């Protein structure tokens, strides 16, 4: 990525914090992905093309499509209904709670906005804090597996759940606690499943 893209830029204010994967899915069968594109996500939640300027462009025919958004260590989300895409484009904002999404409780809510559920460290489409295939153990393994106070610094890995460029298992701003919070916060055996068909 061009270093200039990482700074504040018009037309979307805010720095680039990561990338996302955007999918167009068939109106008749949302399990079928028609096209995919990568996009850059900014601090304000806006998504721009990988050049850092303008919108993501698809080469699909005009029509109605479900739109899904995925991220490296978050549960993906999809529109509840197809979105009309024309030759001049379309606008979609998944941040307002009023934007309907597919499934049940598909997004987290905070500060009057919705967001993707974070913590899918192993990328299996489910948030798990305990048991086999959980998302907590890879964090401990990433820091060495035996000393829970170890920390990895200046990293870009799935185990960095809170995006602070560190992997921490214990202490303030650790990467384990968001997983527990996102499955309900009190029952560690709860799970949360990605709401994509």
N, C-alpha and C positions, 0 to 999 in steps of 0.2 A: 504494500500500500504506500502510495506517495506520502511522505511525511507531512505535506501541506494538508492532506485530508484529515489528519489527526487533530488539527486545531479547529477553532470555531469558524464556521463557513456559512455563507448564505447558500441556498435559500432556507436551510434548516439550521437554526442556532443550536449550539451545544457541541461538545467534543464527542468524537467517536469513542465508544467504550467497548464495542465488540461487533461481531457479525451475526447475522441470522440467515436462515434458509427459508425462503418463501415458496409455497407450492400452489399451483392452480390445480383444482381437482374437478372431475366431471360432475356436471349438474345431475345427471341421471344416476351416477354411482360414485359417491365421494371417496370410495376406497381406491379409485383409479386416479393416479397423479398424471396430469397432462403435460405440465412443464414445471421446471424449478428454476429459481434464481437465488443468488446470494445477495445480501444487502448489508449495509453498515448501519448499526444502531447507535444513536447518539444518546447522551445523558438525559435528554428530555423525552426519550422513548420514540422519537421520530426515526423512520428508516429511510435511507437514501441509497442510491445506486453505489456500486463499489468504487466508482470514480470519486465519490464524495459530493457529486453535484447531480441534482435532478432525481427523478423517480426511477424505480425499478421498471424495466421494460420487458414485456413478454412478447413473443412472436405468435401468440395464439390468435385464432379467429375471434372476431367480436362475438360476444354471447355471455351467458351466465355461467359462473364458475364459483365453486367453494374456494375460499382462500385459507390456507393453513400457514402458520408461522412456527418454526422450530428453532431451538437454540441448543448449543452443545451440552449444557447440564441443567436444562429446564424441561418441564413437560410442555409439549407442543399444544397449540390451540387452533381451532378452525371456526370459521363463521358458521352460525346456525343455519343460515340460508345462503343460496348462491348470490353472488355479487354480479351486477351487470357491468361488463367491460366493453367499452366501445373503442373505436379507432382512436378517439382522443383521450382515452384512459378512464380511470375511475379513482375515487378517493376512498380510503378505508381507514378508520381509526378504531383500534381495538382497546384503547385506553379508557374510554368512558364506560362505566358500569351499564349504561343503557344499550351498548352494542352487544347483541345476543351472540353467544357462542355455542357450539355444538356440545352436547352432553350436559353433565351436571357439575356445577362448581368447577368449571374448567380453568378459571383463573383466580389468582389471589387478589384481594382488595386491600389497598392501603392509601391513605391520604386522598380519598375520593376518586381514586383511579384503580384500574385493574392492571395486572401484570402476569407474566408467566410464573408458575410455581417453580421455585429453584430447588436444587438438591438432587437431581437425577444424575448422580456422579457416575454410575456405571452404564448409563444410557439405555436402560431396559424399559423405559416408559412407566416406571413406578417408583414412588418415593417410599423407601423402607429404612427404618432406623435400627431394627433388630432382625435376627433370623438370617437364613441363608440368602445370599445375593443382596444384602443390604447396602445402602449408600454410605454408611458411616465407616465401615471397616477400610475401604480404599483410602480414606483420609489418613487413618492411622498408619497404614502401610506406606503411603507416600512420604510420611515424615520419618520413616525408619522402622516402624512397627513395634518398638519396645519402650521407647521413652516418650510418653504422651505430651510432654512439654516441648519437644523439638518443634522447630518451625522451618518451613521452606520459604525463602525470600525471592522476590523478583521472578515469579514463575507465571506461565500462562498454561494452566492445566485444568481439567474438569473438577479436580478436588478443591479448587479455589471457588467455593460456592458463593462467597460474598464479594467477589471481584476486587479484592484489595491487593492482588499480586502476591499473596502469601497463602500458605497452607498451614492452618493451625488446628489442632485437635482439642486443646483445652485453653482456658483463659478468655479474656475479653476478645470480642470479634473473631471467635473461632468459626470454623466452617462446618462443624457438627451440629451446633444448635439450630441453625435455620431448617435443617431437615426435620428435627423433632417438632419445631414450631409449625411447619407446613403439613405435618400429618395430624395436627390437633393439639400438640403441646403437652398432653398429660398422660396419654396411653402409648408407651413406646412401641407396642406391637401393631398399632394402627398403620395403614398404608394409604397412599393416594395414587390413583391410576390416571394416566394420561387419557384425555377425552378426545381421542381421534378414532375414526372408524378403521 
